[in-house]
Amino acid sequence: MKYRLKKPDGTPVDNSIEGSWERVADALAAAEAEPAVWRERFLEALRDFRFMPAGRILAGAGSRRDVTLFNCFVMGTIPDNIAGIFDGLKEAARTLQQGGGIGYDFSTLRPRGAPVGGVGSDASGPVSFMEVWDAMCRTIMSAGYRRGAMMGTMRCDHPDIEEFVDAKAEAGRLTNFNMSVLASDAFMEAIDADEPWDLVFEGKVFRTVRARDLWGRIMRSTYDHAEPGVIFIDRINARNNLNYCETIAATNPCGEQPLPPYGACLLGSINLARFVTDPFGDAAALDEEAMAATVATAVRMLDDAIDVSRFPLEAQQEEARAKRRIGLGVTGLADAFLMLRVRYGSAESVALTERWLGRVQEAAYAASSDLAAEKGSFPLYDADAFAASETVRRLPEPVRARIAARGMRNGLVTSIAPTGTISLVAENVSSGIEPVFSFRAKRSVLAPDGSREAHDVVDYAYRIYRDLFGAEAEVPDYFVDAQTLAPDDHLAIQAAAQRHVDSSISKTINLPADISFEAFKDVYAKAFAMGCKGCTTYRPNAVTGAVLTTAEEEAPAPGEGDPAGSVGPAAGEGTAPRDPTRRDHARARAEGDIVYMSEPLDRPSALEGRTYKLRWPESDHAIYITLNDIEEAGRWRPFEVFINSKNMEHYAWTVALTRMISAVFRRGGDVAFVVEELKAVFDPRGGYWMEGRYVPSLLAAIGGVIERHMIEIGFLGEGERPNLGDPAKRRAVAGRPGTAGAAAQCPRCGEAGLVREEGCDTCHSCGWSRCG
């Protein structure tokens, strides 16, 4: 339902998953000299869910729509001037509009209070400009099916780093951003040695702090409200195959793809669970030869996608085709462990991770080298510099010899992306390299008309086990889920995988709410010591809420039927930098009884509403603002707005404003952000004092009226920012096995099924994912 091609009226073009596979195979094979031959080979890789291209490819390939097949981008370096900043904003809007998530490094902007030459003013700082990006993203996403996703990074030595770290302590602020601190090796060394740390911009030291104090502030912020994450940026650049021709300072929104300016990530995953033979039997094994053959086909498919994809910006196309970067990863790792009767996090599972991902990496590099012999190396290929990279030096000698003889088609080849929704498409295999989050769950599918259909969702390996041994069979102790694992189990698998991944990894370490702060900090220190490129954790907290939610029906404890089941965090697309950060995005605007719709509601023939009279000092005539409401799920919410006045000066923009706001209202969801945006508008001519308070513009005054109406109908509480809903409704009953407290609501279906996995919010009720 999410990825099938549909006509504008919603009529399916793809009548089955096979139809979608055929559409994708046709589109990618068009880049080949023998399309018919490669179409069949591509179909063979797609059948039985052996290779799962990422959502943008699955949804967009062959659609003939102006969309990109690349999931995410890092945008250009932001110039430290107002024209450059807003040029960057425009580029971001164009990219989001075509379905790409974006990452930005805001370290290039001068700190708050620094002089702005030529205009006699002080800079407002990078965090203030992030607010502008956030508002833009909210506007773009309100008009389409997919919500925008952004990553904002800042260097650990920027003078505004403390403001950046604290920015999301307030619920509802910068909700469209993941945020990550770029931690340098020097910073980590200064922490270890308890040394002072200079905060610098363009060579000038603005302040000096204690490195451990700054690290403690980062950790405390992440512990308290899940932001920001940490990216070990020097390690990323040192281990980059292309460090001879690029410098990285940001990642895609979920972090599995550190990218240079205008870099893009093109993703796909090998489904390891589909290559297991004799599952749960004495001869259970993973067919490595069949897997390697599928890897070779998948590399070719992703390489072809570079040539057939559209790009929002010409600079993105030039960057992609100059380096031909792809991100081939895996999914179903935890299910493969289960079918081999191996416990996630054990020494045996670590060894299997090394073996399987090592084989994937070798097969992928060999396939890319073979493509280079056939089609040519990527344009910026430098044989000596590439051979000297850490990843290539660690490859087996036969693969290195092949690269030396034939070159390389792709500058980087492997990545572990979040695979929440595509893994669900593949009969609910475990996501990426994550442990199984929940062995059984209830999911509801939300239809355009607002109705819901409930479906039982069972983990792929767990279902096979039940089919083999019966519903009453005792569950072995190797059936562990994300709630029962220790942090060290997660880190062991992530570190093992990273040794065979040239980009980065989407992985979330779910932690209990009652973990001590000292133990929490140790997770990040261990991640750095173990060679990870970043660390993502999620701990239920007062600001973002809990990530876990109990299943609709009580699940038996392990050994008594189903493993402790809870509908859990989401599977989206995110990593290294955590979404340690994407956590509050949906939560901040998805609490309470808020209904989200995939299609706008039709207008009933009659609505209830109220009209408010507004006197603006500049106008001789009053302005009348009418807000009509609709009842949804037992709750009144605004449906449309009209603005009328005898003063014709404002006629054009008031009509445009009312049409736009009404369109947003009819989409449902947490529309209270409209109030915030209007109240933040400042008239350059100045505002007026009205009823004892300063109102900066007529638009702000209109925003105040809409806010008043929302409070009067109960949509907003008195004095409440857009953090909607009765807090009591957001508290879950603790104590059920495998649960960790309350749940966040899904911004699409409104169910308490939003969970955190692979650094991204995903709904276990309807399958919506924050990261695409």
C-alpha positions as a printed Julia matrix, in Angstrom:
772×3 Matrix{Float64}:
   0.0     0.0     0.0
   2.85    2.37    0.74
   5.05    1.7    -2.27
   2.74    0.51   -5.02
   2.28    2.89   -7.94
  -1.17    4.51   -7.95
  -3.02    6.85  -10.25
  -3.85   10.35   -8.95
  -7.29    9.12   -7.89
  -5.74    6.33   -5.81
  -6.44    3.48   -8.24
  -3.53    0.99   -8.07
  -1.33    0.59  -11.12
   0.68   -2.15   -9.4
  -1.91   -4.83   -8.62
   0.53   -7.0    -6.66
   4.03   -6.94   -5.2
   5.11   -8.79   -8.34
   3.8    -5.86  -10.37
   5.94   -3.47   -8.37
   9.0    -5.68   -8.86
   8.4    -5.74  -12.61
   8.08   -1.95  -12.72
  11.35   -1.52  -10.79
  13.22   -4.11  -12.86
  12.05   -2.5   -16.12
  13.14    0.95  -14.98
  16.61   -0.05  -13.78
  17.32   -2.37  -16.71
  16.73    0.56  -19.08
  20.26    1.72  -18.19
  21.74   -1.51  -19.58
  22.88   -2.31  -23.11
  20.72   -5.46  -22.99
  17.64   -4.42  -21.01
  15.69   -7.65  -21.57
  18.51   -9.81  -20.21
  19.06   -7.72  -17.1
  15.35   -7.25  -16.46
  15.04  -10.98  -15.81
  18.12  -11.07  -13.62
  16.89   -8.1   -11.63
  13.5    -9.76  -11.2
  15.2   -12.9    -9.93
  16.99  -10.88   -7.24
  13.76   -9.16   -6.2
  11.62  -12.3    -6.08
  11.15  -13.9    -2.71
  12.38  -10.61   -1.18
  16.05  -11.58   -1.5
  17.04   -8.04   -2.41
  15.01   -5.11   -1.11
  15.74   -1.75   -2.77
  15.04    1.19   -0.5
  11.65    2.87   -0.43
  12.44    5.68   -2.87
  13.45    3.15   -5.53
  10.53    0.85   -4.82
   8.07    3.75   -4.95
   9.61    5.88   -7.69
  11.37    3.7   -10.25
   9.36    3.57  -13.44
   6.69    5.92  -12.11
   7.53    8.69  -14.6
   7.09   11.18  -11.79
   9.41   14.0   -10.9
  10.83   12.22   -7.87
  14.3    11.09   -6.9
  15.35    7.5    -6.26
  17.87    8.68   -3.7
  16.63    8.54   -0.12
  18.67   11.33    1.37
  21.13   14.11    0.65
  23.64   16.29    2.39
  23.21   19.8     1.07
  25.85   22.33    0.07
  28.02   24.16    2.57
  26.04   27.07    4.04
  27.79   30.42    3.37
  28.03   32.78    6.33
  25.92   35.49    4.71
  22.21   36.12    4.44
  21.96   35.59    0.68
  23.8    32.27    0.87
  21.72   31.11    3.82
  18.46   31.62    1.98
  19.82   30.15   -1.25
  20.53   27.05    0.83
  17.01   27.16    2.22
  15.58   27.2    -1.3
  17.71   24.22   -2.32
  16.52   22.34    0.75
  12.88   23.02   -0.1
  13.32   21.72   -3.64
  15.01   18.57   -2.39
  12.37   17.86    0.26
   9.63   18.42   -2.29
  10.99   15.6    -4.46
  11.11   13.19   -1.52
  14.73   13.43   -0.39
  15.73   13.92    3.22
  18.55   16.39    3.85
  21.51   16.97    6.14
  23.26   20.25    6.91
  26.31   21.3     8.89
  25.51   24.58   10.66
  29.07   25.01   11.97
  29.84   27.39    9.12
  27.56   30.12   10.54
  29.03   32.69   12.92
  28.01   32.42   16.58
  25.3    34.39   18.32
  26.46   37.92   19.13
  29.29   38.03   16.59
  29.34   41.29   14.6
  27.82   41.36   11.12
  29.97   43.66    9.06
  28.37   46.42    7.02
  25.01   46.46    8.75
  26.02   47.33   12.3
  24.24   44.41   13.94
  25.02   41.19   15.76
  24.53   37.67   14.42
  21.6    35.67   15.77
  23.57   32.43   15.55
  23.15   29.13   13.69
  20.43   27.73   15.96
  18.15   30.64   15.08
  18.55   29.82   11.38
  17.77   26.19   12.09
  14.35   27.46   13.19
  13.88   28.84    9.67
  14.74   25.46    8.13
  12.41   23.77   10.59
   9.48   26.0     9.59
  10.2    25.42    5.91
  10.28   21.64    6.38
   7.01   21.72    8.3
   5.41   23.69    5.48
   6.7    21.39    2.74
   5.67   18.24    4.54
   2.17   19.55    5.24
   1.45   19.53    1.51
   2.48   15.96    0.74
   2.29   12.35    1.82
   5.82   12.06    3.21
   7.03   14.2     6.04
  10.33   15.95    5.69
  13.44   14.63    7.43
  16.51   16.72    8.23
  19.8    16.32   10.06
  21.58   19.29   11.62
  25.17   18.95   12.79
  27.56   21.25   14.63
  31.23   20.89   15.49
  32.13   20.29   19.11
  34.34   23.41   19.12
  31.77   25.9    17.74
  31.07   28.76   20.19
  27.32   28.03   20.07
  27.7    24.31   20.74
  26.03   24.55   24.16
  22.98   26.3    22.7
  22.87   23.62   20.0
  23.04   20.85   22.6
  20.21   22.36   24.67
  18.0    23.38   21.72
  15.54   20.51   21.93
  15.05   20.45   25.68
  11.77   22.21   24.98
   9.2    19.84   23.48
   8.01   20.96   20.07
  11.17   22.87   19.12
  13.12   21.97   15.96
  10.89   18.94   15.61
  11.85   18.25   12.0
  15.55   17.94   12.81
  17.73   15.16   14.02
  20.69   16.84   15.69
  24.21   15.51   16.12
  27.42   16.85   17.59
  30.5    16.33   15.42
  32.95   14.97   18.0
  36.58   15.16   16.88
  39.35   12.83   18.01
  40.98   15.8    19.78
  37.79   16.39   21.74
  37.57   12.75   22.81
  41.22   12.88   23.88
  40.62   16.1    25.83
  37.71   14.43   27.63
  39.88   11.47   28.54
  42.68   13.75   29.81
  40.28   16.21   31.52
  41.71   19.15   29.58
  40.3    22.59   28.71
  38.53   22.92   25.37
  38.54   26.06   23.2
  35.36   27.14   21.4
  36.55   28.7    18.17
  35.18   30.34   15.02
  37.43   31.33   12.12
  40.53   31.09   14.27
  39.21   33.26   17.12
  38.76   31.7    20.56
  35.43   32.88   21.95
  35.45   30.88   25.18
  37.22   28.01   26.86
  35.34   25.26   28.67
  36.28   22.02   30.39
  36.04   19.2    27.83
  34.44   16.85   30.36
  31.85   19.47   31.26
  30.82   19.86   27.62
  30.72   16.08   27.14
  28.64   15.76   30.29
  26.24   18.37   28.95
  25.87   16.46   25.68
  25.29   13.21   27.54
  22.84   14.76   29.99
  20.83   16.28   27.15
  20.69   12.96   25.32
  19.79   11.16   28.55
  17.03   13.65   29.4
  15.44   14.23   25.99
  17.19   12.08   23.39
  19.08   14.86   21.63
  21.69   15.41   20.31
  23.48   12.36   18.99
  27.21   11.98   18.52
  29.11   11.49   15.27
  32.81   10.64   15.46
  33.64   12.83   12.51
  37.43   12.42   12.29
  37.02    8.65   12.2
  34.49    9.01    9.4
  36.86   11.13    7.3
  39.93    9.02    8.03
  38.2     5.81    6.96
  36.5     7.28    3.9
  37.54    5.65    0.62
  37.26    9.09   -1.0
  39.07   11.21    1.56
  41.48   12.2    -1.19
  38.72   14.15   -2.96
  36.13   15.12   -0.32
  35.65   16.2     3.29
  32.57   15.16    5.24
  30.86   17.34    7.85
  27.29   16.02    7.89
  25.19   12.93    7.36
  21.81   12.06    5.96
  18.92   12.36    8.47
  19.46    8.92    9.94
  23.2     8.89    9.82
  24.03    5.72    7.91
  25.42    7.86    5.09
  28.09   10.43    5.96
  28.22   12.55    2.83
  30.11   15.5     1.35
  28.32   18.66    0.16
  25.59   17.67   -2.32
  26.28   13.99   -1.69
  23.4    11.51   -1.97
  22.66    8.04   -0.64
  21.16    5.29   -2.76
  20.17    2.35   -0.6
  19.21   -1.31   -0.77
  19.41   -4.35    1.5
  20.14   -8.06    1.13
  17.59  -10.05    3.13
  19.77  -12.52    5.05
  16.78  -14.39    6.45
  15.86  -15.59    2.94
  19.21  -17.33    2.5
  18.95  -19.59    5.57
  18.52  -23.27    4.75
  16.98  -25.81    7.15
  15.84  -23.09    9.6
  15.95  -24.23   13.25
  17.28  -27.6    12.12
  20.55  -29.33   12.9
  21.85  -28.4     9.44
  20.73  -24.77    9.59
  23.12  -22.54    7.65
  23.24  -19.43    5.52
  23.8   -20.1     1.81
  26.73  -17.75    1.29
  27.17  -18.55   -2.39
  23.58  -17.68   -3.23
  23.85  -14.55   -1.11
  27.03  -13.45   -2.89
  25.4   -13.93   -6.29
  22.46  -11.74   -5.23
  24.88   -9.14   -3.89
  26.5    -8.86   -7.32
  23.13   -8.3    -9.0
  22.11   -5.78   -6.33
  25.27   -3.73   -6.87
  24.45   -3.51  -10.56
  20.86   -2.49   -9.85
  21.91    0.32   -7.52
  24.54    1.5   -10.0
  21.9     1.63  -12.73
  19.6     3.59  -10.42
  22.18    6.4   -10.41
  21.74    6.76  -14.16
  17.94    6.59  -14.3
  17.19    8.73  -11.23
  16.08   12.34  -11.32
  17.81   14.81   -9.03
  16.35   17.9    -7.37
  19.55   19.89   -8.11
  22.15   19.71  -10.83
  24.92   19.8    -8.2
  23.5    16.62   -6.66
  23.53   14.86  -10.02
  27.11   15.93  -10.71
  28.26   14.71   -7.28
  26.44   11.37   -7.57
  27.76   10.59  -11.03
  31.32   11.72  -10.26
  31.67    9.21   -7.41
  28.79    6.75   -7.99
  28.36    6.11   -4.27
  25.9     3.36   -3.32
  24.84    1.94    0.03
  24.21   -1.81   -0.11
  23.41   -3.33    3.26
  21.55   -6.16    4.91
  18.31   -6.77    6.72
  16.99   -9.79    8.64
  20.23  -10.36   10.58
  18.46  -11.09   13.88
  16.02  -13.49   12.2
  18.94  -15.29   10.57
  20.51  -15.69   14.02
  17.27  -17.13   15.37
  16.93  -19.65   12.54
  20.49  -20.8    13.29
  19.57  -21.0    17.02
  22.04  -18.27   17.95
  21.42  -15.62   20.6
  21.79  -11.98   19.45
  24.88  -10.45   21.11
  26.59  -13.75   21.9
  30.14  -14.49   20.8
  28.77  -16.8    18.12
  26.49  -14.06   16.76
  29.43  -11.64   16.61
  31.47  -14.19   14.66
  28.58  -14.78   12.24
  28.16  -11.02   11.75
  31.84  -10.74   10.86
  31.61  -13.7     8.48
  28.38  -12.77    6.71
  29.01   -9.03    6.36
  32.59   -9.72    5.38
  31.29  -11.91    2.57
  28.77   -9.24    1.53
  31.54   -6.64    1.43
  33.89   -8.84   -0.6
  31.17   -9.76   -3.09
  30.06   -6.14   -3.43
  33.58   -4.8    -4.05
  34.28   -7.58   -6.53
  31.04   -6.86   -8.38
  31.77   -3.13   -8.52
  35.23   -3.86   -9.91
  33.73   -6.13  -12.57
  31.33   -3.33  -13.5
  34.3    -0.98  -13.82
  35.88   -3.33  -16.35
  32.63   -3.29  -18.31
  31.46    0.32  -17.95
  34.43    2.25  -16.55
  35.44    3.41  -13.08
  33.76    6.33  -11.38
  35.15    9.59  -12.85
  37.1    10.66   -9.72
  38.72    7.25   -9.28
  42.42    7.51   -8.32
  43.89    4.02   -8.27
  46.72    4.71   -5.83
  44.69    6.84   -3.42
  41.77    4.42   -3.47
  44.02    1.42   -2.86
  45.53    3.21    0.15
  42.16    3.61    1.89
  41.62    1.64    5.08
  38.63   -0.29    3.75
  40.42   -1.48    0.62
  43.59   -2.4     2.53
  41.51   -4.73    4.73
  39.9    -6.59    1.81
  41.18  -10.08    0.93
  44.12  -10.02   -1.47
  42.2   -11.49   -4.45
  39.63   -8.69   -4.24
  42.37   -6.05   -3.95
  44.14   -7.52   -6.96
  40.9    -7.42   -8.96
  40.4    -3.74   -8.08
  43.99   -2.93   -9.02
  43.51   -4.6   -12.4
  40.0    -3.39  -13.24
  39.31   -0.29  -11.18
  36.11    0.49   -9.25
  32.72    1.53  -10.52
  31.54    2.9    -7.17
  33.42    5.09   -4.71
  31.69    3.6    -1.67
  29.64    0.45   -1.73
  28.24   -0.68    1.63
  26.03    0.81    4.32
  23.47   -0.46    6.84
  20.33    1.61    6.39
  17.17    1.47    8.47
  14.79   -0.92    6.78
  11.67   -0.78    8.9
   9.01   -0.57    6.21
  10.72   -2.6     3.52
  11.38   -5.31    6.11
   7.68   -5.32    6.9
   6.98   -5.68    3.17
   9.32   -8.69    3.19
   6.94  -10.56    5.54
   8.17   -8.74    8.64
  11.8    -9.81    8.87
  13.88   -8.13   11.55
  15.12   -4.68   10.51
  18.7    -4.13    9.38
  21.1    -5.4    12.04
  18.65   -4.61   14.85
  17.43   -7.31   17.21
  13.81   -8.34   16.83
  11.82   -5.62   18.49
   8.57   -7.47   19.01
   7.75  -11.06   18.08
   4.02  -10.39   17.88
   2.1    -7.17   17.47
  -1.16   -5.68   16.32
  -1.01   -3.22   13.45
  -3.88   -1.22   12.07
  -3.93    0.05    8.51
  -5.49    3.47    8.13
  -7.56    3.92    4.98
  -8.08    7.31    3.26
 -11.63    7.39    4.56
 -10.39    7.19    8.15
 -11.43    3.59    8.77
  -8.97    1.08   10.19
  -8.28   -2.58    9.62
  -6.51   -4.53   12.34
  -3.84   -7.07   11.37
  -1.79   -9.51   13.39
   1.89   -9.03   12.64
   4.29  -11.81   13.55
   8.06  -11.79   13.19
   9.2   -13.87   10.21
  11.52  -16.25   12.09
   9.11  -16.59   14.99
   6.33  -17.57   12.59
   8.53  -20.25   11.01
   9.36  -21.6    14.47
   5.67  -21.84   15.38
   4.86  -23.54   12.07
   7.59  -26.13   12.7
   7.05  -26.85   16.38
   3.5   -25.79   17.12
   1.88  -22.85   18.86
   2.29  -24.44   22.29
   5.99  -25.22   22.0
   8.26  -23.6    24.55
  10.25  -20.67   23.19
  14.02  -21.28   23.47
  16.17  -18.84   25.41
  17.86  -17.58   22.26
  14.61  -15.8    21.35
  15.62  -12.41   22.75
  14.19   -9.02   21.8
  15.34   -5.42   22.02
  13.9    -4.97   25.49
  15.78   -7.87   27.06
  19.24   -7.21   25.62
  22.03   -5.42   27.44
  23.72   -2.4    25.77
  26.9    -4.43   25.32
  24.98   -6.94   23.16
  23.95   -4.14   20.79
  27.43   -2.62   20.7
  29.11   -5.95   19.98
  27.01   -6.46   16.84
  27.32   -2.84   15.7
  31.11   -2.82   16.09
  31.44   -6.15   14.27
  29.29   -4.92   11.4
  31.15   -1.59   11.16
  34.39   -3.41   10.4
  32.82   -4.53    7.12
  30.84   -1.42    6.19
  32.55    1.44    4.39
  29.88    4.06    5.18
  28.02    3.82    8.48
  25.25    1.95   10.26
  21.69    2.62   11.29
  21.38    1.17   14.78
  19.5     2.22   17.91
  20.38    0.94   21.36
  17.14    0.92   23.32
  17.76    1.53   27.0
  15.45    1.27   30.01
  14.11    4.45   31.58
  15.76    3.62   34.9
  19.32    3.2    33.58
  21.7     5.35   35.6
  23.29    8.38   34.0
  26.79    6.95   34.52
  25.86    3.69   32.82
  24.22    5.67   30.0
  27.4     7.69   29.41
  29.46    4.5    29.26
  27.54    3.34   26.18
  28.9     6.25   24.14
  32.44    5.86   25.47
  32.38    2.17   24.62
  31.04    2.88   21.14
  34.01    5.15   20.48
  36.49    2.68   21.95
  35.05   -0.18   19.86
  35.51    1.67   16.57
  31.94    2.73   15.83
  31.4     5.86   13.71
  28.56    7.11   15.85
  26.19    6.06   18.57
  22.41    6.08   18.74
  20.5     5.37   21.92
  16.95    5.81   23.02
  15.78    6.0    26.59
  12.16    6.85   27.5
  12.13   10.31   29.04
   9.86   13.09   30.17
  10.28   15.25   27.06
   9.87   12.76   24.22
   7.87   10.14   26.06
   8.51    6.44   26.13
   9.3     4.62   22.97
   7.69    1.35   23.87
   4.06    0.44   24.07
   2.38   -2.7    25.21
   0.69   -4.98   22.74
  -3.08   -4.92   22.56
  -3.26   -8.41   24.02
  -1.21   -9.82   26.86
   1.61  -11.92   25.51
   2.9   -14.93   27.45
   6.32  -14.63   28.98
   9.2   -16.45   27.3
   8.82  -20.14   27.85
   5.02  -19.83   28.14
   4.17  -19.15   24.54
   5.05  -15.91   22.83
   8.16  -14.04   23.92
   7.32  -10.94   25.86
   5.77   -8.82   23.18
   5.48   -5.11   23.02
   4.79   -3.0    20.05
   8.0    -1.2    19.79
  10.03    1.48   18.31
  10.04    2.15   14.98
  11.89    1.06   12.19
  12.79    3.86   10.11
  15.9     4.93    8.41
  18.58    6.22   10.71
  21.94    5.47   12.29
  25.22    6.54   13.37
  24.14    9.88   14.53
  21.26    8.51   16.16
  18.38    9.14   15.45
  19.23    9.4    18.8
  17.48   12.12   17.58
  14.66   11.47   15.5
  12.84   10.45   18.54
  10.84   13.42   19.48
   9.93   14.52   16.04
   6.64   12.78   15.72
   6.11   12.71   19.43
   6.12   16.43   19.96
   3.22   16.87   17.6
   1.5    13.54   17.87
   0.33   13.28   21.44
  -3.27   13.23   22.52
  -6.3    12.25   20.49
  -5.08   13.73   17.22
  -6.29   12.25   13.98
  -4.0    12.28   10.93
  -5.31   11.59    7.45
  -3.59   10.55    4.27
  -6.2    12.44    2.24
  -8.02   15.68    3.16
 -11.58   15.37    4.37
 -14.46   16.49    2.2
 -16.37   19.45    3.55
 -19.73   18.59    5.16
 -22.71   20.65    4.03
 -22.94   22.36    7.46
 -20.35   23.1    10.13
 -20.38   24.69   13.54
 -18.1    27.64   14.09
 -17.44   31.02   15.65
 -16.64   34.46   14.29
 -14.19   36.79   16.01
 -13.86   40.55   15.54
 -10.31   41.86   15.35
  -9.38   45.53   15.41
  -5.98   46.29   13.9
  -4.79   49.85   14.67
  -3.7    50.51   11.08
  -7.13   49.74    9.6
 -10.32   51.8     9.74
 -12.35   48.64    9.35
 -12.61   45.62   11.61
 -11.38   42.2    10.45
 -13.74   39.27   10.99
 -12.22   35.83   11.42
 -14.5    32.81   11.19
 -13.3    29.37   12.27
 -15.45   26.33   11.59
 -14.87   23.04   13.39
 -15.49   19.35   12.9
 -15.8    16.59   15.47
 -13.33   13.74   15.04
 -12.94   10.83   17.46
 -14.97   12.66   20.09
 -12.9    15.81   19.88
 -13.48   19.17   18.2
 -10.76   20.46   15.92
 -10.55   23.36   13.46
 -11.55   22.53    9.89
 -11.42   25.82    7.98
 -10.94   29.56    8.41
 -12.32   32.66    6.63
 -11.07   36.24    6.95
 -13.28   39.14    5.85
 -13.04   42.93    6.02
 -14.2    46.01    4.17
 -10.55   46.94    3.9
  -9.59   45.6     0.45
  -5.88   46.33    0.93
  -5.31   42.87    2.36
  -7.79   40.98    0.19
  -5.35   38.95   -1.95
  -3.13   37.71    0.83
  -6.0    37.02    3.24
  -7.71   34.85    0.63
  -4.44   33.02   -0.01
  -3.86   32.65    3.71
  -7.31   31.25    4.43
  -7.08   28.75    1.59
  -3.68   27.54    2.72
  -4.58   27.28    6.41
  -7.86   25.53    5.6
  -6.0    23.01    3.42
  -3.67   22.26    6.33
  -6.58   21.95    8.77
  -8.36   19.46    6.52
  -5.32   17.19    6.55
  -5.8    16.67   10.28
  -3.03   16.07   12.78
  -1.36   18.57   15.08
  -2.22   21.74   13.2
  -1.34   23.93   16.19
   1.96   24.79   14.48
  -0.09   27.23   12.34
  -0.48   29.37   15.44
   3.23   29.34   16.12
   4.14   30.28   12.58
   1.68   33.19   12.43
   2.6    34.54   15.86
   6.28   34.53   14.87
   5.79   36.91   11.93
   7.23   40.39   12.52
   6.19   43.38   10.44
   9.31   45.4     9.46
   7.25   48.57   10.05
   6.62   47.52   13.63
   3.66   46.12   15.52
   1.27   47.49   18.14
   0.41   47.11   21.79
  -2.98   45.43   22.05
  -4.71   44.54   25.31
  -1.54   44.98   27.29
   0.83   42.98   25.09
   2.92   43.66   22.03
   1.67   42.06   18.79
   4.4    42.2    16.13
   2.18   42.05   13.02
  -1.37   41.65   11.73
  -0.55   38.02   10.92
   0.53   37.52   14.51
  -2.78   38.99   15.67
  -4.64   36.53   13.43
  -2.54   33.74   14.88
  -3.58   34.88   18.33
  -7.26   34.64   17.38
  -6.79   31.12   16.0
  -4.96   30.14   19.19
  -7.79   31.54   21.31
 -10.32   29.53   19.29
  -8.29   26.33   19.63
  -8.26   26.83   23.4
 -11.99   27.54   23.54
 -12.93   24.34   21.67
 -10.51   22.26   23.76
  -8.02   21.58   20.97
  -5.32   23.39   22.97
  -4.98   23.78   26.71
  -4.75   27.28   28.19
  -1.26   28.64   27.63
  -0.2    25.43   25.94
   2.26   25.27   23.1
   1.53   22.71   20.38
   2.12   19.72   22.61
  -1.41   18.4    22.49
  -3.39   15.91   24.43
  -4.13   14.81   27.97
  -0.86   13.65   29.57
  -2.79   10.94   31.37
  -3.57    9.38   28.02
   0.11    9.16   27.28
   0.93    7.07   30.32
   1.02    3.34   29.75
   0.58    0.71   32.41
   4.03   -0.51   33.36
   4.89   -3.99   34.48
   4.05   -6.07   31.46
   7.02   -8.16   30.31
   9.07   -6.45   27.68
   7.52   -3.01   28.07
   9.2     0.17   29.13
   6.39    2.55   29.89
   4.32    4.87   27.76
   4.02    5.13   24.02
   4.12    7.95   21.55
   1.26    8.4    19.13
   1.69    7.95   15.42
   1.31   11.18   13.42
  -0.59    9.34   10.68
  -2.99    6.9    12.38
  -3.06    8.36   15.91
  -2.49    4.93   17.48
  -0.07    4.49   20.38
   2.3     2.47   18.25
   5.23    4.84   17.61
   8.54    3.27   18.54
  12.25    3.84   18.06
  14.47    1.53   16.06
  17.48    2.06   13.81
  17.5     5.68   14.79
  14.04    6.45   13.49
  10.43    6.7    14.64
   8.19    4.07   13.07
   4.6     3.14   13.83
   3.98   -0.51   14.57
   0.28    0.04   14.01
   0.16    1.44   10.47
   3.78    1.18    9.31
   4.4     4.95    8.95
   8.07    5.86    9.27
   9.57    9.23   10.11
  12.51    8.5     7.8
  10.62    7.41    4.73
